[in-house]
Amino acid sequence: MFKNIKIVDLTHSLLPGMATWDASCGFLAKVHHDYDQTGNAISFRVQHLSMHAGVGTHMDAPAHCFPKGKTIDEISVCDLFAPCTFIDVSSHCHEDLNVNVEHIKAWEKNHGTILERTIVIIRTGWDNFFSNAQRYRNDLKFPAVDKDAARYLLSKKILGLGIDTLSPDRPNEGYPVHKAFLSAGTYIIENVANASSLPPLGAHILALPLKIQGGTEAPLRLVGLMK
């Protein structure tokens, strides 16, 4: 079934010092017990993780903004594997870029109407700065998605939206994309990596967050599969 399938990792590694929303150290892996401390026939390194739930490549569940929305563990696994619609607007990349309806309709003109139950991944090109936390965070000025584009995508009845920035919203604009998507029961994936490896159509996305009971956000391993 999976013969000749190419697998692409769309996930940034979690590491101290990476860009976070509040510029804090959002992730730390501390060695709790090291190899030379076991005294057993086999040695182990045991780590303790300290982190914000919404760091690195991660998923926002509807409950992130809405108390009655689905939490991470309540999202059906059937909604986490789906065909990918990949929209690349990186040729327009700048900190004030707003992905708008015209960008999406231009994609549809070339590739056809966005189908229901797909996962839309938008590449702005901002992921090129991820290794430079200050540049990537950029005082929370980065490419985003405008509210009309969000509504247009929701009208297609998609499963989720992914983007290669800290958020599809800038904080000074009132979070219209979060409000629209999460209120509709649709999830958001932030900090997508390596999206340039995806074709406009034909790939599938596997988005598997840590199954945290009551979780409103969770890190995930995001994978693209294609022939």
Buried (B, 14 or more C-beta within 10 A) or exposed (E): EEEEEEEBBBBBEBBEEBBBBEEEEBBBEEEEEEEEEEEEEEEEEEEEEEBBBBBBBBBBBBBBBBEEBBBBBBBEEEBBBBBBBBBBBBEEBEBEBBBBBEBBBEBBEEBEEBEEEBBBBBBBBBBBBBEEBEEBBBEBEBBBBBBBBBBBBBEBEBBBBBBBBBBBBBEEEEBBBBBBBBEBBBBBBBBBBBBBBBEBBEBBBBBBBBEBEEBBBBBBEBBBBBE
